[in-house]
Amino acid sequence: MKTLLTIIIAYFIGNFSSAYIIGKVFKKIDIRKSGSGNAGATNAVRVMGKKLGVLTFLLDFIKGIIAVLLGNFIMGYSGSLVAAVFVVIGHDWPAFFGFKGGKGISTTIGCYAVLNFPIGLISVILGIAASLITKFVSLGSIIFLISMPLLYGLLSKEFEKYFFLVTIIFAIIGIYKHKSNVKRILNGEENKIGG
């Protein structure tokens, strides 16, 4: 029962679509019909500007933190892992918004901030570096997603298999959500930073 409660709460926290709500409140637009059509921080920056884009990132980031903390409160460490997975699923496929959400990177970072801050931070830095070098935010996001399980496997002193499984799940979900970006990169059509 506690597991089901954790799943439901985390999923519906994820359903809070920051980009959509900010777009409606401040710009009177549906972010899903603007720019790339993605309800996430990167598209929010491109469509609504840096300030509202950063606000979108922060709200999505905080969603991850809140869900993990609530999951931990309800059923301990295992609850925090369950909540992490389902808050990202809720963000990516929100029932309240026709299952059309974002790509979950900001929320994933929020989850890692609680679950494993040191390695999560290194992965974020690697992702940012990749974005700045290649000028592709999407590629930086993929590097972030892939580096987390790799770094955790290499650097963790106490290997926790269920957390490792969560990092793999996040990587699979995130890469799947970026499949169109990968295709555009290969075709030379992906938007670059500043482009």
Backbone as CSV, one residue per row, in Angstrom:
resi,resn,N_x,N_y,N_z,CA_x,CA_y,CA_z,C_x,C_y,C_z
1,MET,0.835,-1.214,0.000,0.000,0.000,0.000,0.867,1.260,0.000
2,LYS,1.933,1.234,0.807,2.826,2.385,0.848,3.519,2.599,-0.495
3,THR,3.846,1.505,-1.172,4.492,1.614,-2.477,3.562,2.279,-3.480
4,LEU,2.308,1.840,-3.500,1.312,2.423,-4.405,1.106,3.895,-4.102
5,LEU,1.035,4.245,-2.821,0.874,5.643,-2.417,2.051,6.481,-2.892
6,THR,3.258,5.948,-2.737,4.467,6.653,-3.171,4.454,6.869,-4.676
7,ILE,4.073,5.840,-5.426,4.009,5.933,-6.890,3.022,7.018,-7.313
8,ILE,1.835,6.997,-6.717,0.786,7.960,-7.098,1.214,9.391,-6.779
9,ILE,1.733,9.608,-5.560,2.148,10.954,-5.153,3.275,11.463,-6.051
10,ALA,4.285,10.633,-6.279,5.431,11.044,-7.102,4.997,11.336,-8.532
11,TYR,4.156,10.475,-9.078,3.698,10.672,-10.455,2.961,11.992,-10.612
12,PHE,2.083,12.300,-9.663,1.307,13.530,-9.790,2.126,14.778,-9.463
13,ILE,3.154,14.645,-8.649,4.102,15.762,-8.491,4.780,16.027,-9.837
14,GLY,5.159,14.946,-10.514,5.775,15.077,-11.832,4.861,15.730,-12.846
15,ASN,3.542,15.565,-12.653,2.560,16.141,-13.583,2.512,17.666,-13.546
16,PHE,3.102,18.257,-12.511,3.137,19.724,-12.444,4.078,20.215,-13.544
17,SER,3.511,20.628,-14.666,4.304,21.028,-15.831,4.714,22.495,-15.717
18,SER,5.902,22.711,-15.220,6.388,24.077,-14.983,6.404,24.910,-16.261
19,ALA,6.915,24.320,-17.335,7.023,25.067,-18.599,5.645,25.470,-19.114
20,TYR,4.701,24.543,-19.030,3.348,24.834,-19.511,2.701,25.931,-18.668
21,ILE,2.775,25.796,-17.347,2.129,26.763,-16.450,2.767,28.143,-16.572
22,ILE,4.099,28.201,-16.604,4.793,29.486,-16.747,4.455,30.118,-18.091
23,GLY,4.411,29.288,-19.133,4.051,29.806,-20.458,2.665,30.419,-20.477
24,LYS,1.716,29.751,-19.834,0.344,30.246,-19.795,0.219,31.514,-18.950
25,VAL,0.896,31.531,-17.795,0.779,32.655,-16.862,1.480,33.905,-17.378
26,PHE,2.719,33.733,-17.858,3.541,34.899,-18.209,3.497,35.284,-19.694
27,LYS,3.263,34.312,-20.568,3.322,34.598,-22.002,2.026,34.297,-22.750
28,LYS,1.062,33.722,-22.045,-0.224,33.359,-22.651,-0.046,32.420,-23.848
29,ILE,0.902,31.471,-23.725,1.157,30.509,-24.796,1.126,29.088,-24.242
30,ASP,0.949,28.144,-25.157,1.107,26.730,-24.826,2.497,26.332,-25.307
31,ILE,3.424,26.130,-24.377,4.814,25.850,-24.717,4.930,24.626,-25.619
32,ARG,3.949,23.727,-25.540,3.979,22.510,-26.350,3.680,22.777,-27.815
33,LYS,3.232,23.999,-28.103,2.959,24.386,-29.489,3.950,25.441,-29.969
34,SER,5.023,25.631,-29.208,6.029,26.643,-29.544,7.420,26.023,-29.554
35,GLY,8.286,26.559,-30.376,9.653,26.065,-30.443,9.699,24.603,-30.836
36,SER,10.384,23.798,-30.031,10.492,22.365,-30.311,9.248,21.597,-29.896
37,GLY,8.368,22.255,-29.138,7.166,21.598,-28.655,7.374,20.822,-27.366
38,ASN,8.592,20.882,-26.839,8.916,20.171,-25.610,8.596,21.041,-24.398
39,ALA,7.927,20.437,-23.412,7.569,21.181,-22.197,8.672,21.052,-21.157
40,GLY,9.831,21.622,-21.480,10.980,21.542,-20.589,11.760,22.840,-20.556
41,ALA,12.821,22.843,-19.765,13.576,24.073,-19.525,14.283,24.607,-20.768
42,THR,14.860,23.710,-21.584,15.599,24.165,-22.766,14.685,24.900,-23.737
43,ASN,13.526,24.318,-24.016,12.580,24.979,-24.915,12.023,26.239,-24.277
44,ALA,11.875,26.222,-22.953,11.391,27.419,-22.247,12.357,28.580,-22.420
45,VAL,13.663,28.296,-22.361,14.673,29.340,-22.569,14.554,29.904,-23.987
46,ARG,14.434,29.022,-24.961,14.380,29.452,-26.361,13.128,30.261,-26.663
47,VAL,11.996,29.843,-26.083,10.711,30.471,-26.402,10.412,31.671,-25.505
48,MET,10.726,31.550,-24.198,10.301,32.569,-23.240,11.438,33.405,-22.666
49,GLY,12.683,33.073,-23.007,13.811,33.843,-22.500,14.489,33.182,-21.319
50,LYS,15.669,33.694,-20.962,16.495,33.065,-19.933,15.859,33.054,-18.548
51,LYS,15.248,34.182,-18.147,14.690,34.263,-16.791,13.597,33.234,-16.566
52,LEU,12.643,33.158,-17.495,11.557,32.198,-17.349,12.057,30.775,-17.585
53,GLY,13.083,30.642,-18.414,13.685,29.332,-18.630,14.356,28.807,-17.373
54,VAL,15.079,29.686,-16.675,15.730,29.308,-15.412,14.674,28.978,-14.354
55,LEU,13.601,29.759,-14.320,12.511,29.491,-13.381,11.905,28.111,-13.648
56,THR,11.737,27.788,-14.926,11.227,26.470,-15.311,12.154,25.375,-14.812
57,PHE,13.457,25.563,-15.033,14.438,24.575,-14.573,14.343,24.384,-13.059
58,LEU,14.303,25.485,-12.325,14.284,25.410,-10.859,13.048,24.680,-10.342
59,LEU,11.901,24.970,-10.923,10.668,24.318,-10.480,10.697,22.823,-10.786
60,ASP,11.204,22.468,-11.963,11.308,21.045,-12.316,12.349,20.342,-11.446
61,PHE,13.425,21.024,-11.141,14.474,20.520,-10.258,13.911,20.254,-8.860
62,ILE,13.141,21.212,-8.354,12.549,21.102,-7.022,11.543,19.950,-6.959
63,LYS,10.845,19.694,-8.069,9.908,18.566,-8.120,10.618,17.268,-7.762
64,GLY,11.787,17.073,-8.341,12.557,15.865,-8.069,12.937,15.759,-6.606
65,ILE,13.385,16.867,-6.037,13.777,16.886,-4.624,12.586,16.548,-3.726
66,ILE,11.462,17.216,-3.962,10.274,17.007,-3.122,9.796,15.558,-3.202
67,ALA,9.737,15.012,-4.408,9.244,13.643,-4.581,10.127,12.640,-3.850
68,VAL,11.436,12.781,-3.992,12.365,11.853,-3.343,12.260,11.957,-1.823
69,LEU,12.173,13.165,-1.307,12.051,13.348,0.142,10.743,12.769,0.676
70,LEU,9.657,12.953,-0.064,8.372,12.387,0.358,8.404,10.861,0.295
71,GLY,9.021,10.328,-0.771,9.152,8.880,-0.888,9.928,8.299,0.273
72,ASN,10.993,8.996,0.662,11.793,8.559,1.804,10.991,8.632,3.107
73,PHE,10.175,9.664,3.237,9.351,9.832,4.434,8.307,8.719,4.544
74,ILE,7.738,8.330,3.417,6.670,7.323,3.414,7.204,5.919,3.660
75,MET,8.308,5.563,2.968,8.772,4.179,3.083,10.289,4.006,3.055
76,GLY,11.011,5.050,3.485,12.455,4.919,3.602,13.185,5.001,2.277
77,TYR,14.405,4.474,2.256,15.267,4.608,1.075,14.637,4.011,-0.176
78,SER,14.021,2.862,-0.055,13.383,2.249,-1.223,12.286,3.149,-1.770
79,GLY,11.601,3.851,-0.885,10.574,4.795,-1.306,11.150,5.965,-2.076
80,SER,12.331,6.407,-1.675,12.966,7.512,-2.390,13.321,7.104,-3.820
81,LEU,13.720,5.855,-4.018,14.062,5.361,-5.364,12.813,5.213,-6.228
82,VAL,11.755,4.664,-5.626,10.485,4.523,-6.346,9.957,5.895,-6.749
83,ALA,9.994,6.837,-5.820,9.512,8.190,-6.092,10.325,8.856,-7.190
84,ALA,11.631,8.644,-7.182,12.497,9.246,-8.192,12.080,8.806,-9.593
85,VAL,11.869,7.513,-9.757,11.485,6.985,-11.070,10.138,7.554,-11.512
86,PHE,9.176,7.574,-10.602,7.827,7.958,-11.015,7.606,9.462,-11.115
87,VAL,8.419,10.268,-10.441,8.292,11.715,-10.651,8.803,12.076,-12.040
88,VAL,9.843,11.380,-12.503,10.352,11.625,-13.853,9.356,11.126,-14.903
89,ILE,8.775,9.953,-14.658,7.744,9.449,-15.574,6.561,10.420,-15.625
90,GLY,6.180,10.950,-14.467,5.088,11.917,-14.408,5.404,13.200,-15.162
91,HIS,6.667,13.615,-15.102,7.091,14.809,-15.837,7.085,14.554,-17.344
92,ASP,7.600,13.402,-17.738,7.728,13.095,-19.171,6.391,12.769,-19.823
93,TRP,5.518,12.081,-19.071,4.213,11.671,-19.606,3.109,12.049,-18.620
94,PRO,2.797,13.360,-18.516,1.801,13.827,-17.533,0.364,13.586,-17.993
95,ALA,-0.401,12.864,-17.179,-1.795,12.577,-17.513,-2.613,13.854,-17.627
96,PHE,-2.289,14.867,-16.805,-3.039,16.118,-16.807,-2.814,16.945,-18.071
97,PHE,-1.760,16.627,-18.819,-1.445,17.418,-20.013,-1.315,16.533,-21.252
98,GLY,-2.230,15.564,-21.331,-2.292,14.721,-22.504,-1.064,13.852,-22.708
99,PHE,-0.355,13.545,-21.632,0.854,12.711,-21.663,1.966,13.322,-22.544
100,LYS,1.901,14.634,-22.720,2.922,15.331,-23.505,3.704,16.253,-22.583
101,GLY,4.838,15.769,-22.094,5.628,16.538,-21.144,7.010,16.870,-21.650
102,GLY,7.944,16.955,-20.716,9.318,17.290,-21.078,10.176,16.050,-21.227
103,LYS,11.482,16.227,-21.050,12.410,15.108,-21.210,13.037,14.681,-19.892
104,GLY,12.669,15.372,-18.822,12.988,14.894,-17.485,14.368,15.200,-16.943
105,ILE,15.167,15.972,-17.660,16.550,16.194,-17.216,16.602,17.011,-15.922
106,SER,15.882,18.119,-15.863,15.899,18.964,-14.666,15.395,18.197,-13.452
107,THR,14.335,17.420,-13.643,13.772,16.641,-12.534,14.717,15.520,-12.117
108,THR,15.371,14.901,-13.088,16.364,13.871,-12.785,17.514,14.444,-11.960
109,ILE,17.966,15.628,-12.324,19.034,16.284,-11.564,18.573,16.527,-10.124
110,GLY,17.312,16.944,-9.957,16.767,17.150,-8.620,16.762,15.864,-7.800
111,CYS,16.415,14.766,-8.435,16.434,13.464,-7.751,17.848,13.104,-7.314
112,TYR,18.815,13.281,-8.216,20.207,12.960,-7.890,20.763,13.868,-6.798
113,ALA,20.253,15.087,-6.725,20.721,16.023,-5.694,20.480,15.467,-4.300
114,VAL,19.424,14.668,-4.161,19.107,14.048,-2.870,19.729,12.656,-2.760
115,LEU,19.626,11.879,-3.817,20.046,10.473,-3.765,21.559,10.287,-3.744
116,ASN,22.265,11.102,-4.524,23.731,10.995,-4.559,24.303,12.299,-5.096
117,PHE,24.380,13.282,-4.221,24.780,14.629,-4.650,26.185,14.673,-5.276
118,PRO,27.209,14.074,-4.669,28.574,14.221,-5.219,28.715,13.713,-6.652
119,ILE,28.266,12.472,-6.894,28.405,11.903,-8.240,27.424,12.559,-9.204
120,GLY,26.257,12.927,-8.687,25.299,13.658,-9.517,25.882,14.974,-9.996
121,LEU,26.577,15.679,-9.110,27.189,16.962,-9.466,28.263,16.777,-10.534
122,ILE,29.086,15.757,-10.392,30.124,15.490,-11.400,29.481,15.210,-12.757
123,SER,28.410,14.431,-12.751,27.712,14.108,-13.997,27.113,15.356,-14.644
124,VAL,26.564,16.234,-13.818,26.013,17.497,-14.334,27.122,18.340,-14.958
125,ILE,28.256,18.424,-14.292,29.389,19.200,-14.815,29.851,18.635,-16.159
126,LEU,29.925,17.314,-16.258,30.308,16.677,-17.524,29.292,16.995,-18.620
127,GLY,28.018,16.975,-18.251,26.968,17.286,-19.214,27.038,18.729,-19.696
128,ILE,27.276,19.646,-18.748,27.406,21.065,-19.115,28.619,21.268,-20.013
129,ALA,29.735,20.632,-19.659,30.957,20.741,-20.469,30.709,20.234,-21.887
130,ALA,30.017,19.107,-22.007,29.718,18.540,-23.333,28.828,19.489,-24.134
131,SER,27.862,20.119,-23.461,26.979,21.077,-24.137,27.758,22.278,-24.653
132,LEU,28.655,22.796,-23.814,29.429,23.980,-24.194,30.412,23.670,-25.321
133,ILE,31.010,22.481,-25.284,31.994,22.102,-26.311,31.311,21.835,-27.649
134,THR,30.221,21.089,-27.624,29.545,20.702,-28.871,28.493,21.709,-29.326
135,LYS,28.056,22.574,-28.388,26.969,23.536,-28.624,25.603,22.864,-28.732
136,PHE,25.525,21.582,-28.337,24.256,20.861,-28.344,23.824,20.565,-26.906
137,VAL,22.735,21.193,-26.458,22.219,20.929,-25.119,21.771,19.474,-25.008
138,SER,21.170,18.964,-26.056,20.669,17.589,-26.049,21.802,16.583,-25.859
139,LEU,22.929,16.818,-26.509,24.065,15.907,-26.360,24.628,15.982,-24.943
140,GLY,24.661,17.174,-24.380,25.093,17.332,-22.999,24.183,16.587,-22.040
141,SER,22.875,16.610,-22.322,21.915,15.892,-21.489,22.163,14.385,-21.545
142,ILE,22.455,13.889,-22.733,22.721,12.455,-22.903,24.012,12.061,-22.191
143,ILE,25.036,12.904,-22.288,26.302,12.631,-21.583,26.069,12.586,-20.079
144,PHE,25.261,13.516,-19.584,24.901,13.523,-18.159,24.240,12.208,-17.760
145,LEU,23.274,11.762,-18.554,22.525,10.553,-18.246,23.410,9.305,-18.256
146,ILE,24.304,9.233,-19.235,25.174,8.060,-19.366,26.267,8.058,-18.303
147,SER,26.785,9.247,-17.987,27.910,9.331,-17.056,27.523,8.941,-15.631
148,MET,26.254,9.153,-15.261,25.853,8.864,-13.880,26.039,7.393,-13.505
149,PRO,25.474,6.434,-14.259,25.714,5.030,-13.878,27.174,4.624,-14.016
150,LEU,27.874,5.167,-15.009,29.288,4.831,-15.188,30.122,5.322,-14.009
151,LEU,29.914,6.576,-13.633,30.672,7.142,-12.516,30.300,6.475,-11.199
152,TYR,29.011,6.172,-11.041,28.584,5.507,-9.810,29.256,4.142,-9.678
153,GLY,29.307,3.409,-10.783,29.952,2.110,-10.765,31.439,2.195,-10.473
154,LEU,32.075,3.267,-10.942,33.520,3.430,-10.770,33.905,4.046,-9.428
155,LEU,33.110,4.991,-8.941,33.518,5.803,-7.797,32.858,5.455,-6.468
156,SER,31.745,4.770,-6.511,31.027,4.519,-5.255,31.789,3.531,-4.376
157,LYS,31.911,3.874,-3.111,32.587,2.996,-2.157,31.650,1.883,-1.684
158,GLU,30.363,2.208,-1.595,29.372,1.217,-1.209,28.341,1.107,-2.327
159,PHE,28.525,0.105,-3.176,27.663,-0.057,-4.349,26.269,-0.508,-3.922
160,GLU,25.255,0.285,-4.341,23.866,-0.026,-4.014,23.157,-0.370,-5.323
161,LYS,22.844,-1.659,-5.504,22.369,-2.143,-6.806,21.050,-1.504,-7.242
162,TYR,20.176,-1.195,-6.284,18.886,-0.622,-6.675,19.025,0.832,-7.125
163,PHE,19.921,1.563,-6.502,20.185,2.922,-6.988,20.820,2.860,-8.372
164,PHE,21.756,1.928,-8.560,22.379,1.750,-9.875,21.318,1.447,-10.931
165,LEU,20.340,0.611,-10.570,19.251,0.296,-11.493,18.461,1.545,-11.852
166,VAL,18.240,2.422,-10.875,17.526,3.678,-11.131,18.318,4.550,-12.111
167,THR,19.642,4.597,-11.968,20.446,5.399,-12.900,20.338,4.845,-14.325
168,ILE,20.242,3.529,-14.445,20.069,2.904,-15.757,18.695,3.245,-16.330
169,ILE,17.669,3.185,-15.480,16.309,3.525,-15.917,16.248,4.970,-16.393
170,PHE,16.856,5.891,-15.626,16.884,7.300,-16.026,17.582,7.468,-17.371
171,ALA,18.689,6.754,-17.567,19.431,6.861,-18.829,18.575,6.371,-19.993
172,ILE,17.897,5.254,-19.805,17.059,4.699,-20.871,15.910,5.643,-21.214
173,ILE,15.214,6.122,-20.176,14.097,7.052,-20.406,14.582,8.321,-21.090
174,GLY,15.669,8.899,-20.562,16.175,10.163,-21.095,16.665,10.050,-22.524
175,ILE,17.373,8.987,-22.840,17.871,8.800,-24.204,16.702,8.557,-25.163
176,TYR,15.719,7.780,-24.699,14.518,7.566,-25.516,13.834,8.898,-25.829
177,LYS,13.712,9.759,-24.824,13.064,11.055,-25.030,13.876,11.970,-25.950
178,HIS,15.174,11.688,-26.065,16.041,12.509,-26.918,16.280,11.895,-28.296
179,LYS,15.537,10.862,-28.636,15.792,10.155,-29.900,15.657,11.071,-31.118
180,SER,14.704,12.006,-31.084,14.547,12.931,-32.218,15.738,13.894,-32.290
181,ASN,16.279,14.274,-31.107,17.466,15.140,-31.088,18.665,14.433,-31.690
182,VAL,18.834,13.163,-31.344,19.942,12.377,-31.883,19.837,12.304,-33.407
183,LYS,18.635,12.071,-33.886,18.412,12.003,-35.329,18.768,13.326,-36.003
184,ARG,18.375,14.448,-35.370,18.684,15.766,-35.949,20.171,16.058,-35.908
185,ILE,20.859,15.616,-34.849,22.311,15.810,-34.770,22.986,15.074,-35.920
186,LEU,22.579,13.846,-36.130,23.166,13.019,-37.200,22.891,13.618,-38.582
187,ASN,21.738,14.294,-38.703,21.380,14.910,-39.979,21.848,16.350,-40.111
188,GLY,22.541,16.843,-39.048,23.027,18.226,-39.062,21.937,19.253,-38.943
189,GLU,20.821,18.900,-38.296,19.671,19.793,-38.210,19.374,20.251,-36.779
190,GLU,20.145,19.781,-35.803,19.856,20.120,-34.411,20.229,21.569,-34.101
191,ASN,19.379,22.250,-33.295,19.661,23.617,-32.885,20.875,23.666,-31.976
192,LYS,21.743,24.628,-32.206,22.920,24.800,-31.354,22.682,25.917,-30.353
193,ILE,23.458,25.908,-29.275,23.392,26.980,-28.290,23.716,28.293,-28.981
194,GLY,22.839,29.269,-28.813,23.041,30.568,-29.439,22.544,30.637,-30.867
195,GLY,22.057,29.485,-31.354,21.580,29.449,-32.743,20.143,29.871,-32.864
